[in-house]
Amino acid sequence: MRTWLRIAIGAMTIGVFGGASAAGIQQAFLVQNSGWMEPFYTDTASQFKPLVAAVAQAVTSADDPVFLLAFSQTSGTNVSPQLLEAAHGAADVGAKLAPLQIARKSAGGALADTDFKEAVVKTITGSFHSAPGIVWIFTNNRNSPGNDQATAARNLDFYKLLHLEPSITKTLVFPLRMPVKGKQYQAQGMMVYALAYGEPAARALDHILKEGRLSQVLTRPPARLKPIDLDAVRIVPESVMNSPDVHTSLGTDQRTLVLDVDAGKFVPTVVLRASLQNLFYPYVIRHASVSAVMALPGREVPVGVSPTMFDDLQPGQSKSVEVRLDLPVEKVPSAWSAQALAAMGKQVVVPMSVSLILGSQQLALSDDFKSQLASEFPGDPISDIFAAPLSVRGSRAIVPVVLRIQYPLLPLIVVIAGVLALVGALAALALLSGRSKRYSLVVDEAHRHVVLKPFARLDIRDENGTPVGTVKRGLGQPKVINVTDGHSLSFR
């Protein structure tokens, strides 16, 4: 394990874990050609090489740096791994594989043995230059046709590499049925391993799986060896028990829990009947306790789950549970808020997340998967790689939650009507303020006419120019607001 630790530290030191190659994620295809692989090369009906080419085509793009290598074990004059091709894209993989034959320890000598760890380490330190990448391994899963006594130790090294080495961030295995019969050996199946070296490679591998092209070639679901403690289960909503006005569904990613509610019928707590589904393929959850918390900005809120423990949940199977979600009322905008009004009577989205935590977890291989391995890899000790590490006693699944609040149009209509009314009043006021009107006035018993605009004031004088008083008009009739002593002033 010391070699792998140096690789990881060196990679992090130069910063390669921060991103993948500029042209795309680099990928290596390690094709086993040691002695036990003889029937895959000599059986005229073997689909081994076409399968490698098909996988390479499915998982790469034209920009991805691609390395095609044959591997066995370095011994005598035989060197492993052997680089067959380094290019961008996988267009030439089939042609480069066509002449590949079984390796021997020396010219005309014994068939070569196998060392998985040697092949992977040399690929990463050599072709990858210790930068992130995906290593694909095509193998019949057997070591050392010469009955090398170091086989058990090599199997253990490979187990540690797949499960425990921190620089390998994701490990998937595709067991495949492929009966072949050669002159010396025969086999019933083979395995395809996918190892992500570094976090960018793990993200790229997730993207490859999500894209779906690989599933058209490898039709069986992959067994996940690592990480085995993340996204082990998921919640599949069925119904809301306490409010018929809250509707639940899964997002397009089949992970996000979506809650749709009308703003006028919002409830602070949602009691959800759901299914807890085991995503631990190929593992049975023999026993686990269940708890959950909801993550909000700056705090976590407990989430009630019932029952709080379960037993013997098979891979892919579900168990009925009740989940109590206390929704963040303070995060829900008022129907009269700017955010709600800006939604124009549509939706306001409040994102959250729920963490499902499995404790006291006990895992075991499913009986169906054991049977598959026994029929396709009879007597193969390396199948022990599927035993879950004893250190994995718990796991966590992050469930994104989206609260979508549908706001009514009424507040928006009221606001728009109010704005229109105000605009109309201002327009009317502007119109009226520009119109003058003639009024009859009695000044010291003499009749006179004056012309006033809305909100205008006018000082009145007698025939000698002496001030008599002041009149003022609003929107209605004008008024006398003051009269000089000894004079009289009124409107007729």
C-alpha positions in Angstrom: 0.0 0.0 0.0 3.0 2.3 0.4 3.4 2.7 -3.4 -0.2 3.8 -3.7 0.1 6.3 -0.9 3.1 7.9 -2.7 1.0 8.1 -5.9 -1.9 9.9 -4.1 0.4 12.3 -2.3 2.3 13.1 -5.4 -0.8 13.8 -7.4 -2.3 16.0 -4.7 1.0 17.9 -4.4 1.0 18.9 -8.1 -2.7 19.7 -8.0 -3.9 17.2 -10.6 -6.9 16.3 -8.5 -8.4 19.7 -9.2 -9.4 18.8 -12.7 -9.1 16.4 -15.6 -7.2 16.8 -18.8 -8.2 19.8 -20.9 -9.2 17.6 -23.8 -11.3 15.2 -21.6 -10.8 12.5 -19.0 -8.0 10.1 -19.8 -8.9 6.4 -19.9 -6.8 3.2 -20.0 -8.1 -0.1 -21.2 -6.1 -3.0 -19.6 -6.7 -6.2 -21.5 -5.4 -9.4 -19.8 -3.4 -11.7 -22.0 -1.8 -14.0 -19.4 -2.1 -17.8 -19.5 -5.5 -18.3 -18.0 -6.9 -16.1 -20.8 -6.0 -18.7 -23.5 -9.6 -19.7 -24.4 -10.7 -16.1 -24.8 -8.0 -15.8 -27.6 -8.2 -19.2 -29.2 -11.9 -19.9 -29.2 -13.1 -18.9 -32.7 -16.5 -17.9 -31.2 -14.9 -15.7 -28.5 -16.4 -12.2 -28.2 -13.7 -11.0 -25.9 -11.9 -8.6 -28.2 -15.1 -7.2 -29.8 -16.4 -6.6 -26.3 -13.3 -4.5 -25.3 -13.7 -2.4 -28.5 -17.4 -1.9 -27.9 -16.9 -0.8 -24.3 -14.1 1.6 -25.3 -16.3 3.1 -28.0 -19.2 3.5 -25.6 -17.3 5.3 -22.8 -15.0 7.6 -24.7 -15.3 10.7 -26.8 -13.0 11.8 -29.6 -11.3 14.2 -27.2 -10.4 11.7 -24.5 -6.8 10.5 -24.2 -7.0 6.7 -24.6 -4.4 4.2 -23.7 -4.8 0.5 -24.8 -2.5 -1.9 -22.9 -2.1 -5.7 -22.6 -1.2 -7.0 -19.1 0.0 -10.2 -17.5 3.0 -10.2 -15.2 6.5 -9.0 -15.7 8.7 -12.1 -15.7 11.8 -13.2 -17.7 11.6 -11.3 -21.0 7.9 -10.5 -20.6 7.1 -7.0 -19.6 3.7 -6.0 -18.3 1.8 -3.9 -19.0 2.5 -3.5 -22.7 1.3 -0.3 -24.4 -0.5 -1.1 -27.7 -1.9 2.3 -28.5 -2.0 5.9 -27.2 -4.4 8.1 -29.1 -7.4 10.4 -28.7 -10.6 8.5 -28.9 -11.1 4.7 -29.3 -11.6 4.4 -33.0 -8.6 2.1 -33.5 -9.0 -0.1 -30.4 -10.5 -3.1 -32.4 -7.7 -3.0 -35.0 -4.9 -2.7 -32.4 -6.4 -5.7 -30.4 -6.7 -8.0 -33.4 -3.1 -9.3 -33.5 -2.8 -9.6 -29.6 -1.9 -13.1 -28.4 -1.3 -14.8 -25.1 1.9 -13.6 -23.4 4.7 -16.0 -22.4 7.4 -15.5 -19.7 10.0 -15.8 -22.5 10.1 -16.7 -26.1 8.7 -20.2 -26.4 8.5 -20.5 -22.6 5.7 -21.0 -20.1 2.5 -19.0 -20.3 2.7 -15.7 -18.4 1.2 -15.2 -14.9 -0.9 -12.3 -13.8 -0.3 -9.3 -11.5 -3.3 -6.9 -11.3 -1.7 -4.4 -9.0 1.4 -4.2 -11.1 -0.6 -3.4 -14.1 -2.7 -0.7 -12.5 0.1 1.0 -10.6 2.3 1.1 -13.8 -0.6 2.5 -15.9 -1.2 5.3 -13.4 2.4 6.2 -12.8 3.3 5.7 -16.5 0.6 6.4 -19.1 -1.4 8.6 -16.7 1.6 10.4 -15.2 -0.2 10.2 -11.9 -3.1 12.4 -13.2 -6.8 11.5 -12.8 -8.2 8.9 -15.1 -10.4 5.8 -15.5 -8.7 2.4 -15.6 -10.8 -0.3 -17.3 -9.7 -3.9 -16.7 -10.9 -6.8 -18.8 -10.1 -10.1 -17.1 -11.2 -13.7 -16.4 -10.4 -12.9 -12.8 -7.7 -15.6 -12.3 -4.1 -15.4 -11.4 -1.0 -17.6 -12.0 -1.6 -20.7 -14.2 1.8 -21.9 -12.9 0.3 -22.2 -9.4 2.4 -19.4 -8.1 2.3 -19.5 -4.3 2.1 -15.7 -4.2 -1.4 -15.8 -5.7 -3.2 -15.4 -2.4 -1.1 -12.4 -1.5 -1.7 -10.8 -4.9 -5.4 -11.3 -4.5 -5.3 -9.6 -1.1 -3.3 -6.7 -2.6 -6.0 -6.4 -5.3 -8.7 -6.4 -2.7 -7.0 -3.6 -0.8 -6.5 -1.6 -3.9 -10.2 -1.8 -4.9 -11.7 -1.2 -1.5 -9.2 0.6 0.7 -6.8 2.7 -1.4 -7.9 6.3 -1.0 -6.6 7.4 -4.4 -9.0 5.0 -6.1 -12.2 7.0 -5.5 -14.7 4.7 -7.2 -14.7 1.1 -8.2 -17.4 -0.8 -10.2 -17.4 -4.4 -11.4 -19.4 -5.9 -14.3 -19.5 -9.7 -14.1 -20.3 -11.1 -17.6 -21.2 -14.5 -18.9 -18.9 -15.5 -21.8 -18.4 -19.3 -22.2 -15.2 -20.1 -24.1 -13.2 -23.2 -24.7 -9.6 -23.3 -25.8 -6.9 -25.9 -26.3 -5.7 -25.8 -22.7 -8.4 -24.0 -20.6 -12.0 -23.1 -20.6 -14.0 -20.4 -18.9 -17.6 -19.4 -18.3 -17.3 -15.7 -17.7 -15.2 -12.6 -17.4 -15.2 -9.4 -15.5 -14.9 -5.7 -16.5 -13.5 -3.5 -13.7 -13.8 0.3 -13.8 -11.4 2.1 -11.4 -11.6 5.9 -11.0 -8.3 7.4 -10.0 -9.0 10.8 -8.4 -12.2 12.7 -7.8 -12.4 14.1 -11.4 -12.3 10.6 -12.7 -15.1 9.5 -10.3 -17.3 12.3 -11.6 -16.5 11.4 -15.2 -17.4 7.8 -14.5 -20.7 8.8 -13.0 -21.4 10.9 -16.1 -20.6 7.9 -18.3 -23.0 5.7 -16.4 -25.7 8.4 -16.5 -25.3 8.9 -20.2 -26.5 5.3 -20.9 -24.3 4.2 -23.8 -22.4 1.7 -21.7 -25.6 0.0 -20.6 -26.3 -0.9 -24.2 -23.0 -2.9 -24.2 -22.8 -4.2 -20.6 -26.5 -4.9 -19.9 -26.1 -6.2 -16.4 -26.0 -3.5 -13.6 -22.5 -3.0 -12.1 -21.6 -4.2 -8.7 -20.4 -1.3 -6.6 -17.3 -1.9 -4.5 -16.5 1.7 -3.7 -17.7 4.0 -2.3 -19.9 1.6 -0.5 -21.0 4.1 2.2 -22.6 6.7 0.0 -26.0 6.8 -1.7 -26.7 3.3 -0.4 -30.5 3.9 -0.2 -33.0 6.3 -1.6 -36.6 7.4 -0.8 -39.3 6.8 -3.4 -42.4 8.8 -2.5 -45.8 7.2 -2.5 -48.3 9.6 -0.8 -48.7 12.4 1.7 -50.7 11.2 4.7 -51.6 14.4 6.5 -52.4 16.8 3.6 -54.1 16.0 0.3 -52.9 19.4 -1.0 -49.3 18.4 -1.0 -48.2 16.4 -4.0 -44.9 14.4 -4.1 -42.8 13.1 -7.0 -39.3 12.2 -8.0 -37.2 14.6 -10.2 -35.9 13.7 -13.6 -32.7 12.5 -11.9 -34.8 9.9 -10.0 -33.2 11.1 -6.8 -34.6 14.5 -6.0 -37.8 14.5 -3.9 -40.2 17.2 -5.2 -42.9 18.6 -3.0 -45.6 20.7 -4.7 -47.9 22.8 -2.6 -50.3 25.7 -3.0 -49.2 28.8 -1.0 -52.7 29.1 0.4 -52.7 25.5 1.6 -49.1 25.3 2.9 -48.6 23.0 5.9 -45.6 23.3 8.2 -45.2 19.5 8.5 -45.5 16.8 5.8 -45.9 13.1 6.8 -44.8 11.2 3.8 -45.4 7.5 3.1 -42.5 6.3 1.0 -40.4 3.3 0.1 -36.8 3.0 1.3 -34.9 1.3 -1.6 -31.7 -0.7 -1.3 -29.2 0.6 -3.9 -26.3 -1.5 -2.4 -26.1 -3.9 -5.4 -25.1 -6.7 -5.0 -25.4 -6.5 -1.2 -28.2 -7.5 1.1 -28.6 -5.1 4.1 -28.9 -7.7 6.8 -29.5 -5.2 9.5 -29.4 -1.4 9.8 -30.8 1.4 12.0 -32.3 4.4 10.2 -32.2 8.1 11.1 -32.3 11.3 9.1 -31.7 15.0 9.2 -32.7 17.9 6.9 -30.0 20.4 6.0 -31.1 24.0 5.9 -28.8 27.0 5.5 -26.8 27.2 8.8 -28.6 24.4 10.6 -29.9 20.9 10.5 -33.4 19.8 11.5 -34.2 16.2 12.7 -36.4 14.2 10.4 -38.6 11.5 11.9 -38.4 8.1 10.2 -40.5 5.1 11.1 -39.5 2.3 11.5 -36.1 3.1 12.8 -34.5 -0.2 11.8 -35.0 -3.0 9.3 -33.5 -6.4 8.4 -32.8 -8.4 5.2 -33.4 -5.8 2.6 -32.4 -7.4 -0.7 -30.7 -5.3 -3.5 -33.2 -3.3 -5.4 -36.0 -4.1 -2.9 -37.9 -1.5 -0.9 -39.3 -1.2 2.6 -42.3 0.9 3.4 -41.5 3.9 5.8 -43.0 7.0 7.1 -41.0 10.2 6.9 -41.9 13.4 8.8 -40.6 16.5 7.2 -40.8 19.8 9.2 -40.7 22.3 6.4 -38.9 25.6 6.8 -41.8 28.0 7.2 -39.5 31.0 7.6 -38.0 30.2 4.1 -41.4 30.4 2.5 -42.0 33.8 1.0 -45.3 35.6 1.7 -47.8 35.8 -1.2 -47.3 39.6 -1.0 -43.5 39.4 -1.1 -41.5 40.7 -4.1 -40.2 37.1 -4.7 -43.7 35.7 -4.9 -45.0 38.6 -7.0 -42.1 38.3 -9.4 -43.1 34.6 -9.9 -46.1 36.0 -11.8 -48.5 33.5 -10.3 -46.2 30.6 -11.0 -43.8 28.8 -8.6 -41.2 29.8 -6.0 -38.6 27.0 -5.4 -37.0 26.4 -2.0 -34.1 23.9 -2.2 -33.2 21.6 0.7 -31.6 18.2 1.3 -32.3 15.2 3.6 -29.5 12.9 4.8 -30.6 9.3 5.4 -28.1 7.6 7.8 -27.8 3.9 8.2 -26.1 2.8 11.4 -25.1 -0.6 12.8 -25.0 -1.7 9.2 -24.4 -5.3 8.3 -23.9 -6.2 4.6 -23.7 -9.6 2.8 -23.6 -10.7 -0.8 -27.0 -11.6 -2.2 -27.6 -15.3 -2.8 -28.4 -14.6 -6.5 -25.1 -12.8 -7.0 -23.2 -15.6 -5.2 -24.9 -18.1 -7.6 -23.9 -16.0 -10.6 -20.3 -15.9 -9.5 -20.2 -19.6 -8.7 -21.5 -20.5 -12.2 -19.4 -18.0 -14.1 -16.2 -18.1 -12.0 -16.1 -21.6 -10.4 -13.5 -22.0 -7.7 -12.2 -18.5 -8.2 -10.7 -17.2 -4.9 -10.4 -13.6 -6.3 -14.2 -13.3 -6.0 -13.6 -12.5 -2.3 -13.2 -8.9 -3.5 -17.0 -8.7 -3.3 -16.9 -9.2 0.5 -17.8 -5.8 2.0 -15.1 -4.3 4.3 -15.8 -4.9 7.9 -15.0 -1.2 8.5 -18.2 -0.1 6.7 -20.6 0.0 9.6 -22.7 2.8 8.4 -23.6 4.7 5.2 -25.3 7.9 4.2 -27.6 8.9 1.3 -28.1 12.5 0.4 -31.6 13.1 -0.9 -32.1 16.5 -2.6 -35.5 18.0 -1.7 -37.2 20.7 -3.7 -40.2 22.5 -2.2 -42.2 24.1 -5.1 -44.8 26.6 -3.9 -47.5 27.6 -6.3 -48.6 31.2 -5.7 -52.1 32.4 -6.7 -52.6 35.2 -9.2 -54.9 37.2 -6.8 -52.1 39.2 -5.0 -50.6 40.0 -8.4 -53.9 41.1 -9.7 -54.6 43.3 -6.7 -51.2 44.9 -6.9 -51.7 45.5 -10.6 -55.2 46.9 -10.1 -53.9 49.2 -7.3 -51.1 50.5 -9.6 -53.6 51.1 -12.4 -55.9 52.9 -10.1 -53.1 55.1 -8.8 -52.0 55.8 -12.3 -55.6 56.7 -13.3 -56.0 59.0 -10.3 -52.8 60.8 -11.1 -53.9 61.1 -14.8 -57.2 62.5 -13.7 -55.6 64.9 -11.3 -53.2 66.0 -14.0 -56.2 66.5 -16.4 -58.2 68.4 -13.9 -55.3 70.5 -12.7 -55.0 72.0 -16.2 -58.7 73.1 -16.5 -59.8 76.6 -15.4 -63.4 77.5 -14.3 -65.3 80.8 -14.0 -67.0 81.6 -10.7 -69.3 84.5 -9.5 -68.0 86.5 -6.6 -69.6 89.3 -4.4 -66.9 91.8 -3.3 -68.3 94.5 -0.9 -71.7 94.0 -2.5 -70.4 94.4 -6.0 -70.7 91.5 -8.4 -67.6 90.2 -10.1 -66.3 87.1 -11.9 -63.1 85.3 -11.3 -61.4 82.4 -13.2 -59.7 79.7 -11.0 -57.6 76.5 -11.8 -57.7 73.6 -9.4 -55.6 74.2 -6.3 -55.1 77.9 -7.3 -55.2 80.9 -4.8 -56.2 84.4 -5.7 -56.0 87.6 -3.8 -59.1 89.8 -4.3 -58.9 93.7 -4.3 -61.7 96.3 -4.5 -61.9 98.9 -7.3 -59.4 101.1 -5.5 -56.8 98.3 -5.3 -57.3 97.7 -1.6 -57.0 94.1 -0.4 -60.4 92.5 0.4 -59.4 88.8 1.0 -58.2 85.6 -0.5 -60.0 82.7 -2.3 -58.8 79.2 -3.0 -60.0 76.3 -5.2 -59.4 72.6 -4.6 -60.9 69.9 -6.8 -64.4 71.1 -5.8 -66.0 74.5 -5.2 -63.7 77.4 -4.3 -63.7 78.9 -0.8 -63.0 82.2 0.9 -60.0 81.6 3.2 -59.7 85.1 4.7 -61.4 88.6 4.6 -59.9 91.9 5.5 -61.6 93.8 8.3 -64.3 96.2 7.0 -64.8 94.3 3.8 -67.1 91.5 2.7 -66.3 88.6 0.3 -68.5 85.6 -0.8 -69.3 83.3 -3.7 -72.8 83.4 -5.2 
